[in-house]
Amino acid sequence: MSSKRFSEFLQLIYFRPSTNSKDSVYFRDGVRRIDFVLSYIDDKDGEKKQDRRKVFEANLVAAGLELETEDKSESEDGKTYFLKIHVPWEVLATYADVLKIKVPFKTNDIPDKKDVPMSWLCTPYRLPEHVMQPEPDYFTATFDKSKIDFFLIEDKETFFPPSTRNRIVYYILSRCQYSKEDKDKKGIKRLLNNGTYIAAFPLHDSRYWTRSRDANCDSERYALYKYWARFSRFYKEQPLNLIRKYYGEKIGIYFAWLGFYTEMLSYAAVVGLLCFIYGVASFDENIWSKEICNETIGGQIVMCPLCDKKCGYWKLNTTCSSSWQSYLFDNTATVFFAIFMGIWVTLFLEFWKRRQARLEYEWDLVDMEEEQQQLQLRPEYEIKCTHRRRNRVTQEMEPYLPLTSKCARSVLSGATVLFWMCLIIASIIGVIAYRLAVFAAFASIMKDSPTNKLDVVGSLITPQFATSVTASCINFVIIMVLNFLYERVAIKITDMEVPKTHVEYENKLTVKMFLFQFVNYYSSCFYVAFFKGKFVGYPGDYAYMFGKWRNEECEPGGCLIELTTQLVIVMVGKQVWGNIQEALVPWLCNWWVSRNARNHPESLYSRWEQDHDLQTFGQLGLFYEYLEMVIQFGFITLFVASFPLAPLLALMNNILEVRVDAWKFTTQFRRPVAAKAHSIGAWDEILNMIAVFSVVTNAFIVSFTSDMIPRLVYKYAYYQGAEGSMEGYINSSLAVFNITDFKPENRPDDSENPDWYRDYRNPPGHEKPYIHSMQFWHILAAKLAFIIIMEHVVFVVKFFVAWLIPDVPSDVKARIKRERYLIQEYLHNYELEKLKIQLSQNGPNIEHPLYFNTKTHTTIS
């Protein structure tokens, strides 16, 4: 660095007392905008850190950035320094050219579509136009520093929005060296990790509850809070363009997806509610439940004990209430709703593609993926990849990872993920083994327990209840511990793979985390739906886990109501806890950190200190928001046949979720560094995978978990009357067992004769006793036929709908073509005008051959 440049650097960071209000987004001169802030504490033994900061800041100045430091004596805690960074026009223009940022060159001349009929009905849900459209609609082109006058530049200071400015600064910070000896030591991330700096963030433009006093400040944060982040605005549309302008496209696309998902949920919620209402309305038609509750039918049927030795016999009519509850969700409408949701999920994904395509155009994200691949290399990739090769497209030398190294890293990464998935499955098997082992123990302990005599809760404290509660607590602890550990492992192995771009990094991390969370959250529901009660054997020949513990049977009310209960507890509990955690934890942390500074007047509590006291929006911040919603999406699609009200609960949660997330981003977090994203990334493929898988799971739930198919087979094939009816179904669905055939280790202490169990087997005395009857095989054939028919019908409709609905709307295609045409035309005319000026300066009698060709041809190749 030259001596002149270094003196300028010292001048910029010279500590000067502040004379104006410190609640400002400008340097002390009131002209240069603060685009980024770094904070640090000058440790007594931090000579290495001081040296790193000195080199790093000198290199920032050499890169063209302007710096200004606030001394620790000016800070609220008396020990924190704040380094303010401003990026001047020349640097902005240079990096806008490097990053291929699109900027306006012409006002959009394509007229908007005509008003939708009866659009006045939506007026209560609309926001003011200046909030929905904070900027005019322009045609845009990639910025070129050599063609400044080609673009619509009215004011250089405001031409690039703050989100673009802080993205450019962060790009420079991520690649700036902090060591003179080692050129590979660079990047703000490493300086944050080793404690050289304690924070790095762009500033919010105002306090969220009031406008900035500076007339030049747009106070967009205040507008977002007023029109978007308050729960009283839950029925209003989201100002997506303002969100994108303030936070960047990546966060904007998340809220666009969340809003669209919530909107589509409303249709599924209405249909699910109608199916539930049908169950309530047809309550009296539930003949089999009436038979269970009847003292002369259900009251006379003695059922086999649920565990060996310690469990006693029980009467079928004790399941009366659970049978009625099961009918609310296990009725004819369930089949219709399962098919409807298979089609709904396709419509949701197809219409989202169209919505995403429109946003890609409106937010200048078309062809953005190629730009990411070529220009957005991660600094870590550039540092760790020492090999170089020529890029076939750009013909420039670039770093690359050898194929052998890439394969070895991928294999190790995949093995690690597989190991952790096996670990969670092993823990689930352990919990199941625990349930089997302690059920009989609880039955023995609680058989003559004093708690049975309690007036209110005595009947509720049962062996099943005690087992479920203790097993759920153990399972919860295991899930939390494995989540905590796996998150760190997933980040480590993704770093080890050395992804090339930020997009590739996030996609790899997303897949790893989701595979683990899929097993973690859905395993209990899969166990209840497809395994519990399916492999129990029959009295006298029960199946045992590891040859020791008798396999678990379903609750007396059946497996479907148990799956419904499991789904409600896991889904609702997760949503309620998630919202409390998202809202309460950041608020409490911020309240504690800023407890002393809140009493300071505005002029003393600086804008950078206010933001410094807020929570950091971490690397995985947006990932967890997506993960929460995608896990919910799995619940309402994979298991929706067992609980038609799931979409309604999800809708109610999401209406709250949108505002909680908005409030959190606007009031509780530092402003994130703006980032571009043209889609929701790997989540799109995950949603498609869940959509296909949900058709299979719901078909199996209706066939094997629900009693729908056995009832239909009985009604149309086994009922003895003239017309199909459900009378006698209960006796038909039970098998008889002679208790004298019990093995000694299975026989309970008390006995009645005979007893029954749920299955389709030949009675004692038959030539083949206790072998599956012909009715069992008829029902199994009907179940398999239903699965095949339902899957084929739904998949055919899904593929037809996907083919019928184009991914990109026709008007968006027209706008893209129009913009590309105008870019070519305007650039041609621009170059032509420059050529005319150049020729006129060279002399009036000189005619250039190229100029002659442009006169006689409409285009120049």
LOVO-885813 format. One record per residue (C-alpha): x, y, z; residue in one letter. Coordinates in steps of 0.001 Angstrom, whole numbers, plus 524288, in hexadecimal, padded with zeros to 5 digits. Example, Ala and Ser with C-alpha at 12.3 -4.5 7.8 and 13.67 -1.06 7.14 Angstrom:
// LOVO-885813
8300C7EE6C81E78a 835667FBDC81BE4s 
// end
This chain:
// LOVO-885813
800008000080000m 8053280D887FC9Ds 8083C8174A8077Fs 7FD938204E80268k 7F37B8156F8028Fr 7F7968113D81027f 7F67081F2C8154Es 7E8B381FB080FD3e 7E5F8812FD816DAf 7EAC38188A823CEl 7E2AE824B18218Eq 7D67481CB481F54l 7D7D2814B782BABi 7DC518202283426y 7D3BF8211584056f 7CBAE82D6484041r 7C1408312384A14p 7B34A8300984548s 7AB6883C8184495t 79EC4837C583E39n 7949882DA384238s 79A988202D84218k 78DCF819E783DC6d 7920081B9682FB5s 7960A8132582425v 7A06181CE681F91y 7AE7881FED822B5f 7B14282BB282B3Er 7B1618345481F35d 7A3008312081D10g 7A58682E1280EB1v 7ABA6820AB80D6Dr 7A2598158B81089r 7A66B80AAE819DCi 7A5887FE44811C7d 7AB607F4CC81B97f 7B00F7F473829AAv 7BAAE7EC4183024l 7BC2F7EBF283EE1s 7C74F7E75384761y 7CCC27E7E585525i 7DB0E7EB71856C4d 7E0167E0A085FAEd 7EBE07E30386833k 7F29C7D6D7862ECd 7ED6E7D82D8552Bg 7F9787DC6784DA1e 7F6F37D25D842F9k 7E9127D72D84197k 7EDD97E533840AEq 7F7657E17983600d 7ECBA7DA3D82E84r 7E3917E5E282F8Fr 7EE1C7EF5282B38k 7F1527E76481F04v 7E30B7E47381C30f 7DE9D7F29B81D45e 7EA1E7F7628153Aa 7E64A7EDC180A8Cn 7D8347F26B80B43l 7DCBF80045808C0v 7E54C7FB557FDB5a 7D91C7F5027F7F2a 7D2B0802727F7B9g 7CA1A801DA803DCl 7C94D80D6F80D23e 7CA2080B1281BCEl 7C6B68127C82819e 7C8B980D6A835E9t 7C0E18104E84229e 7C9A280FD584E16d 7C5E5806F785971k 7C3DE8131B861DBs 7B84D8165B85916e 7B1E8808FF85AE2s 7A7ED805C186556e 7B0267FB0386BBBd 7BCD1802D586AEBg 7C49E7F7CE864A0k 7BF3E7F568856EEt 7C4CA7FBD884ABFy 7BC367FD6983EACf 7C2337FE0E83118l 7B8CA8044A82765k 7BA7A8015F818F0i 7B6058095680D3Bh 7B723804A77FF3Av 7B8FD80FEA7F585p 7B340810567E7DDw 7BF7580BC07E0C6e 7C03E7FF6C7E8EAv 7B19D7FD127E7AEl 7B24F7FE507D8F7a 7BE277F5667D800t 7B8487EA5C7E00Dy 7AAB97EBF67DA35a 7B15A7E9197CD51d 7B8C07DD837D319v 7AC9E7D7C97D9A5l 7A41B7D9FC7CD9Ck 799E27E1997D536i 78E0E7E5617CD30k 789EC7F3A67CD37v 77F227FB477C627p 78117800E97B8A0f 772FC8036B7B446k 76596804BD7BA53t 75D237F8BC7B81Fn 753ED7FBA47ACD2d 74BD87EF137AD47i 73E4B7F2787B2AEp 7398C7EB0E7BE82d 72EA37E14B7BD22k 720C57E61C7BE7Ck 71AD27E6777CBE9d 7159D7D9A37D104v 706A57D95F7D1C7p 7015C7DCF97DF2Fm 70F057E0A37E3CBs 708877EA417ED2Cw 705D77DE8F7F5F0l 714847DDC87F8A3c 715AC7EC267FC75t 715C27E96F80B3Cp 721807E08F8094By 7296C7EA3080119r 734A17F2B1805A1l 7376F800838009Fp 73D83800F07F31Ae 749ED807BB7F7CDh 74C467FC448010Bv 7494E7F1987F729m 751037F8337EC3Aq 75C15800047F297p 762E3801817E565e 75E07803B97D771p 75DF17F8327CE29d 769D47F8647C51Fy 770137F0207BABEf 77D957EC847BFC3t 78AA17E8997BA1Aa 7977C7E40A7BFCEt 79F5B7EFA07C4AAf 7AB137F3927BC6Fd 7B4357FDBC7C21Ak 7B898801D17B48Cs 7AA9B8055D7B0B1k 7A68480DC67BC35i 79E14816C37B400d 7966A80B217AE9Df 78F7D809217BBB1f 7854A811797C2AAl 78E24817B17CCC6i 7880D823887D34Fe 78FF6823837DFE4d 79C2E81B517E18Ek 79A7C81B177F053e 78D118149F7EF92t 78E5880D337E2B8f 79250800A57E9A5f 789077FD6C7F4F7p 78EDD7FACB80280p 78CCD7EC21800E4s 7956F7EC1C7F4BFt 79F777F4CB7FB47r 7A0F67EC068072Bn 7A1C57E0027FE60r 7AD237E6377F701i 7B4087E9E9803B3v 7B27F7DC19808F2y 7B7F27D6B87FC3Cy 7C42C7DF087FE57i 7C5157DBA880CDBl 7C44F7CD1F809C8s 7D0237CDDE800C8r 7D8CF7D7BE80782c 7E5CA7D2EA80D26q 7E96E7D51481B56y 7F7467CF9481B14s 8032A7D48F813D5k 80A327C78081471e 7FF587BDEC810CAd 7F6E37C1D680533k 7ED027B71680857d 7E9737BDAB8151Fk 7DE1D7C63181116k 7CFBA7C88981358g 7C7477CE9781DECi 7C1CC7C143821A7k 7CEF17BC978269Er 7D1337C95D82DCBl 7C4217C7C4834A8l 7C7337B9A78381Dn 7D46B7BCEE83E22n 7CF187C899845BDg 7D62A7D35983E4At 7C8D57D98883C24y 7BCE67D63D84441i 7B2627DA4D83A87a 7B0897DE5282C59a 7A3707E3618278Cf 79CA47ED7F81EF7p 7943B7F793825EFl 785917F887826D4h 78168805918213Cd 7795B80A0E82D01s 77313805CD83990r 767CA7FCB6836A1y 75D618043483E47w 76009811BF838C2t 764F88185082C74r 772D781D3682B80s 774B382BC682DD6r 77D5C82C22821DBd 77542830688162Ca 77E7E8290A80CF9n 77BAE81C16813C3c 7707E8140280E57d 76D4880DBE81B96s 769F580107814D4e 76B7F7F9868217Dr 760BA801CC82784y 757FE7FF6C81BABa 75A477F0C781CA7l 756BF7F0D082B01y 74AC77F95082918k 744DE7F21081D92y 74A5A7E45281EE4w 7504D7E03B82BEDa 744D57E30D834EEr 73B4D7D81D837D6f 72FD57E151835CDs 7338B7E0D682754r 731F57D20A8268Cf 727397D32881C3Dy 72F027DC4581361k 737637D877807C3e 746207D8C580940q 74E377E3F680368p 757497DA8F7FC5Dl 75E007E4E17F3FDn 7614A7ECE380001l 766227E0B08071Ai 76EBE7DD7B7FB74r 773CD7EB6F7FA8Fk 777387EBF580910y 77BD87DE1680BF6y 77FAB7D8E27FEA4g 77A097CE997F5A7e 77D667C2CA7FE02k 775027C6F580981i 76ADA7CC9980048g 7692E7BF817F95Ai 767467B8B580688y 75C197C1A080A71f 7563F7C0947FCC6a 756547B1C57FE05w 751127B1F780BEBl 745FD7BB2680806g 742877B3077FC0Ef 742D77A65F80400y 739E37AC6E80E2Ct 730957B11B803A2e 72FCA7A3887FD83m 72DE379D7180AEFl 7210B7A4CA80C36s 71AF979C6580168y 71FAD78FAD8078Aa 71B1179455814E5a 70D3C796EB80FD7v 70C287897980989v 711D2782D1815A3g 7082278A0581E4Al 6FCE9785A481586l 7018A77788816BAc 701C2778D882582f 6F42D77ED882566i 6EF917734081D49y 6F4C576A34827E2g 6ED50771BD8324Av 6E0D77726982A0Ba 6E0EC763C58272Bs 6E3DF7602F8353Ff 6D731758AA8370Bd 6DA2574FEF82B48e 6E59B749FB832A1n 6DF5173CA883506i 6EBC57359183919w 6EE4773F3F84418s 6E05D73D57848C5k 6E2ED72EB18493Ce 6EF69730CD8510Di 6E85A7396A85AD2c 6DC9D7303A85BC7n 6DCA0728C48689Ce 6D6DC71CAF86203t 6E15A71C8585759i 6EDBF723A885B2Cg 6EAFB721B086995g 6EAD6712E6867DDq 6F753711CC85FDDi 7034F70EDE8683Fv 71025712C7861C0m 71DA070CAB8632Ec 727457136A86C65p 730B771D55866AAl 73CC0717E186D8Cc 7413F70AF68734Fd 73D9C706AD8811Ak 73B93713FF88765k 730E47196887E6Ec 722FF714BA88038g 717907128787717y 70F4A71E1E87327w 701D7720B086D6Ak 700A6725F785F8Dl 6F6FF73098863AEn 701FA7375B86B40t 7067673C7A85DF6t 6F9427430C85B76c 6FDF17512C85C1Ds 70A5C74EEC85426s 7024E747F0849B0s 6F97F753D084825w 7054D75CC9847BFq 70BB17546583D5Cs 6FFC77557D8348Fy 7017276455833A3l 70DC97620682BA8f 70BB47542D82698d 700167557381D77n 6FD1F755E280EFDt 701627641980DDFa 70F107600281203t 71153759138050Bv 70C8A764E37FD79f 7154976E0A8054Df 721527657180365a 71F35765F77F49Ci 71C65774927F51Ff 7291A7775B7FC79m 730C876F9D7F251g 72B79778D97E7EDi 72C75784F67F098w 73AFA7830F7F2E5v 73D337826F7E42Et 7358178EF87E213l 73D347957E7ECECf 74A60791D97E70Dl 7467C795427D916e 740987A2677DC82f 74C6D7A5757E4E9w 755197A3357D8FEk 74D227AD7F7D1D5r 74DC47B6DD7DD44r 75C5D7B4967DE7Fq 75E607B7037CFEBa 757507C4097D124r 75FC07C7EA7DCB7l 76C0C7C3DF7D568e 768A57CD817CAB6y 763C37D8897D361e 76F8D7D7827DC5Cw 779B17D6347D159d 77D327C8297D49Dl 77C207C2577C6F5v 788CC7BB4B7C361d 78D707BDAA7D132m 7919D7AF787D32De 79C097B0737C89De 7A1207BCFA7CEBCe 7A1EB7B61E7DBE0q 7A9D87AB017D619q 7B35A7B40A7CF3Cq 7B4917BF927D881l 7B0667BBC77E636q 7BB437B2637E9F2l 7BC477B09B7F896r 7C8CF7B6617FE58p 7CB057A97380571e 7CAB17A25E7F861y 7D49B7ABB47F289e 7DDA47A9F77FE44i 7DCED79B277FFABk 7DD83797B77F134c 7EBB47993E7ED5Ft 7EA06792DB7E002h 7E6E679B887D459r 7E0F1799057C701r 7DB707A0EA7BBC4r 7CCD27A3817BBECn 7C6F779F087AEF7r 7BD407AA477AEE6v 7C5477B5E37B395t 7D2847B05F7AF19q 7D82F7B51B7BBFFe 7DFDD7AD617C606m 7D7A17A99E7D1C7e 7D95D7A1037DDD7p 7D3B9793517DDC0y 7D2EF787447E655l 7D89977AC17E037p 7CEBE770017DD88l 7D5607663F7E69Et 7D51F76FD87F1EAs 7C6F7773727EF10k 7C2B2765247EEC4c 7C9E8761EE7FB62a 7C3C976D8280261r 7B63076A087FD49s 7B76275BD38019Dv 7BBDE75FC880F30l 7B0F1769BC8101Es 7A69675FF980BC0g 7AB86755C181552a 7AACF75F978206At 79CBD7634681D1Cv 79902754DD81C16l 79F4E7521D8293Ef 7976675CCE82FE0w 78AD07584E82970m 78D9274A9082E63c 790447505083BBEl 782EA756B983C7Di 77C6174A2E837ACi 783CA742928421Ea 77F2E74C2C84C6Es 7711774A6E847D7i 7727373BA9848A6i 777CD73DA68564Cg 76BF3745B185A23v 762E373B3F8547Ci 76A35730E785C3Ba 768947394A86852y 759DA73A3B86601r 758CB72B898648El 76140728CD87073a 75A90731F887A0Av 74C5D73018875C2f 74AD57235D87D51a 7527B72920888B1a 7493B734C788983f 73DA272B8E88840a 7429A723BE893CDs 745EB72F9D89C1Di 7396E7371189940m 7300A72B8D89A10k 72CF972DE08A861d 7327473BA78A90Cs 72BCE745A18B1F9p 72B0374EDF8A667t 72032746728A0A9n 7174074B2F8AB6Dk 718D5759B48A860l 70BF375FCA8A433d 71052767D989884v 71D197629589324v 71C8A754A48980Bg 7174174F5688B32s 72166756EE88355l 72D5C751B588A5Ei 72EAA74507882C9t 73A6973CC987EB1p 738C1741D3870B4q 738D074FF68757Af 744AA74E3087E4Ba 74C317473987394t 748E47517386942s 74C8875D05871EAv 759A3757B487651t 75D08752DD8689Ca 7595E7601C862B8s 762337672A86C64c 76D9875E2B8693Bi 76B1875FBA85AA1n 76A8276E9385BFDf 777A676F0F8630Cv 77DEC7664E858C5i 7788F76EB384DA9i 77DA077B47853D3m 78B23775B7856A7v 78CB276FE68490El 787BE77C77842C7n 791B47846784A48f 79CF377B7284693l 79919778D183882y 797C5787318350De 7A62378930837D3r 7AA1277C9D830FEv 7A2457806D824D1a 7A94078D8F823FDi 7B68978731825C8k 7B4C177CE481B3Ei 7AEEC786F4811DCt 7BAE678F8781402d 7C35078386811A3m 7BCEE781688044Be 7C15578F3880039v 7B566793137F7FFp 7B88679C567ECE4k 7ADCF7A69B7EE94t 7A5347AB8A7F985h 799597A57B7F2EBv 79FFD7983B7F20Be 7A41A7993E8004Cy 7965C79C0D804EEe 7907B7913E7FC88n 799F578715801D1k 7977F78B5280FCAl 788C478B7080D8Ft 7888477D70808A1v 790D07789081406k 788B177F6181E4Dm 77BA477B9281868f 77EF176D228173El 7821376CE6825ADf 7763A774FF8299Eq 76D6976CA182110f 7712A76084828C2v 77109768008358Dn 7637D76E1183478y 75BD17643382C79y 7610B7575D831F5s 75736756AF83D26s 74BC97590B833C6c 750FB74ED182A3Bf 7524C745218355Fy 7443F74709839E4v 73EC37473C82C0Ba 745BA73BAD825F6f 74C207334E83070f 745207340683D67k 73B2A7291F83EE5g 73E8F722F4831BEk 747E17185583678f 74225713BD8436Av 73EBA705B983FC0g 732D57001B846B4y 72FA46FB0F85470p 7378A6EEF685728g 741CC6F2A784D06d 7456C700E384F2Dy 750DE7075284835a 75BD470CA18509Ey 765FE7173184E66m 773AE7117984FF4f 76CD970536854F1g 76A5770BF8861ECk 75FD7716798614Fw 752567144585BBEr 74FAC71D3585028n 746FB728DB852A8e 738A4728C884EF8e 730B4734A684B44c 7289173BAC85551e 71AD4735ED8571Ap 7156D740CC84E6Fg 71DE173C5D84306g 72A4A7412B83C7Ac 7244B74C5F834A5l 71FBC7543184068i 72D14751C88467Ce 733B0756ED83A24l 72AAB762B783A91t 72E567653A848B3t 73CD5763B4845D1q 73BDB76CE583A22l 734877775B841CEv 73DFC776E584D48i 74A59777588450Cv 7457B7812D83B04m 73E4778A96843F9v 748357897684EE9g 7536278C5484596k 74C587981283FBFq 7488E79E1584CCBv 7560879C078529Cw 75C847A0FF8463Cg 754DA7ADAB8461Bn 7572F7B01985494i 765A17AD6E852DDq 766D27B5D8846A3e 760127C17584CDBa 763DA7C09485B2Fl 772407BCA485AFEv 777217C7D08520Ep 76ECF7D1A885973w 774277CD81866B3l 7822E7CD8A861AAc 780C57DB1F85BD4n 779FC7E02986800w 7852B7DB6187085w 790257E06B867C0v 78A577EE0886608s 784DD7EFB6873CBr 78E567FAE28772Fn 78E70801C086A02a 77FA1802D586920r 77FD680E4287288n 7890F81622869FEh 783AF8211A861A3p 7833081EEE852FDe 78EA482805850ABs 797A581F7A85905l 792EE811A88559Ey 798DB8108484826s 792CE8096F83CA7r 79E517FFD283C21w 79D6D7FCEF84AAAe 78EC67FAA9849BFq 790E97F0C183EF6d 79CBC7EAE4845CAh 794057E7B285172d 78A9C7DFEC848CDl 78BB07D15E845FCq 794107CC6A83ACBt 78D0F7C63082F5Df 7956F7B9F982E84g 79A1C7B1CE8232Fq 78F047A81282530l 784AB7B23B82879g 77CC17B11B81C08l 77F457A28281B54f 777E47A033827FEy 76C787A8638232Ee 76B6E79FF581704y 76D8E7937681EBBl 7627A796AA82807e 758F5798DC81CD2m 75D6978D16814CEv 75C1C78421820B1i 74E5B7898C8225Fq 74BD078743813E1f 74F9F779138160Eg 74614777AC8214Df 73A8E77D008197Fi 73D77774AD80D84t 743B8767F0811FAl 739CA764ED81CBDf 72E3176D7D81935v 7253D761B981713a 7254E75FB4825CAs 7222776DD682942f 71AE47767081F58p 71BC87822082884l 72AB17827B8273Da 72A6478CC581C30p 721937956C82484l 72AFD794E582FFDl 7364979791826B6a 72F017A33D820ECl 72C867A92282E55m 73AD17A736831DEn 73FCF7AD1C82529n 737897B95C82652i 73E797BB6F83336l 74B927B6C182DE0e 74C067C11582327v 74A667CC1A82CF6r 753637C61083733v 75E337C49582D15d 75BB67D2698280Ea 75C067D7F8835E6w 768687D05D838D5k 76F967D4E482CA0f 76B467E30582E40t 76CE17E51183CD8t 775767DA7D842D6q 780447D78E8390Bf 78B387DF5F8333Cr 789337E24A824FDr 78E117D65881D74p 797907D7D78123Fv 78F857D7F5805C9a 790DC7CBD37FD67a 78B3A7C7B67F065k 7835B7BB517EE2Ea 77AFF7B8137E270h 773787AD127E91Bs 771A57A6007F5FEi 77D1179D507F231g 77DA678F087F62Ea 770D07907B7FD90w 769D1790217F081d 76E98782517EDB9e 76BAE77E417FBBAi 75D9C783137FA82l 75C0A77B767EDD0n 7615D76F4C7F462m 757E1770BF7FFC1i 74CA8773077F632a 74F3C766267EF23v 751BA75EBC7FBC4f 74527763FF801DFs 73CB975D1C7F7B9v 742A2750107FBC0v 741D37526780A6Et 733A8756E680A0Bn 72FC274B4D801AEa 736077422C80BA8f 72FDD7497181726i 722387480D8114Ev 724CF739B880E30s 72C56734A2819EBf 72AA073E5B8251Et 71C6D74202822EDs 7111873865823DAd 70B1373DDA8175Em 70E727326480E64i 70A4472772817EEp 6FD3C72E71819F4r 6FACD72FAE80B51l 6FE577215E8090Av 6F4E671D32813B3y 6EA107261280ECCk 6EA877217F800AEy 6EF9171384801E4a 6EC9A70DBC80F48y 6E0177140E81420y 6D556709CF813EDq 6C9B0712F781216g 6C3437177A80588a 6C9E8724C280540e 6D7887282A8098Eg 6D7FF72C1A817D0s 6E1F872CD9822C6m 6D9E8724FB82C9Ce 6E1FF719D583216g 6EEDD71FCC82D91y 6F4E471F7083B2Di 6F2EE710C983CBEn 6F81D70EDE82EFBs 704A47168A831EAs 7080770EC583E2Bl 70DA57012A83F99a 70AF46F7A384ACBv 715906F1928532Ff 714686E6BD85D21n 71BFA6EA8C86949i 71FC26DC7986BD5t 728D16DE058602Fd 730966E8B886725f 73E8D6E55E86A1Dk 7418C6E619878BFp 74A596F20787700e 73F676F94C86FD6n 733AE6F5808784Cr 72ED0700A688100p 72C5A6FEC588F7Fd 71D796FFE588E1Ed 715836F9B188342s 708796F97E87C72e 704996F09A87153n 704896F27F865ACp 70BCA6FEF18619Dd 70D427067E854DCw 717E770DBD84D7Cy 7185E7167B84180r 71C0270E65835A5d 716477060982AE4y 719C16F81082EE1r 712EB6EAF382FAAn 70CB16E7EA83CE9p 710EB6DCD9845FFp 70B2F6CFEE84189g 70D6C6D31E8332Fh 7157A6C96182B6Fe 71FCE6D42A82A4Ak 71E136DBE9836EEp 723AE6E9858384Dy 727C86E9F8829F5i 723E56F61A82227h 716186F48681CDDs 711C36F6E280EDBm 70C05703F781308q 719C47087B816C9f 71EC4705AC80916w 7131770C53802CFh 715A87187C80B03i 724367182180808l 72154717327F977a 717E6722AD7FA93a 7222772AAD801DBk 72C9A728317F79Fl 722F772B187ECB0a 71F35737EE7F324f 72D8673BF07F467i 7302A739257E605i 723C473FFA7E154i 7257474BEF7EA13m 733C774DB37E6ABe 7315774C7D7D813h 725A5755AE7D832v 72CA5760107E026v 7397175EFD7D885f 7326D75FDA7CB73v 72B2476C077CFFDv 737C9771B57D5A9k 73F6476FE77C910f 73422775267C0E7f 732F5781477C96Bv 741BA7834C7C90Ba 74178782307BA2Ew 7359978B0A7B8EAl 73AF8796597C10Di 746D279D1B7BAC7p 751E87A03A7C427d 753857AE207BEFEv 747917B6F67BCB9p 745EF7BBBF7AEB9s 746A67CA257B276d 7538B7C7B77B98Bv 759077C1137AD70k 754E47CCE77A567a 75B637D6507AEE7r 768197CE8C7AEE5i 768547CE817A00Bk 764FF7DCF879FA2r 76FE67E03B7A931e 77A0D7D85F7A1B5r 775DC7DEC47950By 776AF7EC5979AF3l 784277E9B87A099i 789287E6017932Bq 782637F18578CA1e 786837FBA0796A3y 794847F6CD7970Dl 794F47F72A7883Fh 78FCF8051D787FCn 798CB808E979322y 7A4DC803EF78C03e 7A00D80A3177F82l 79EC88177E785F0e 7AC4E8163F78BD4k 7B196812DB77E60l 7AAF481EA477854k 7B0F3827877827Bi 7BE3A8216878072q 7BD5F822E4771B8l 7B8C0830E8772AAs 7C4798340277B2Cq 7CDA882DBE77137n 7C8578360D76607g 7BBEB837C075DF6p 7C152831DF75160n 7C5D9824FF75753i 7BC52819E575645e 7BF2B80D8A75DC7h 7BC0B8006975769p 7B5177FBC2763BEl 7ACAF807ED763ABy 7A931805747556Df 7A4B67F7AD758CCn 79BFA7FC81763B1t 7953880571759FDk 792387FABB7504At 78F3A7EF5E75989h 785177EE8476425t 78DCB7E69276D25t 79C447E53576F94i 7A1497D79C771ECs 
// end
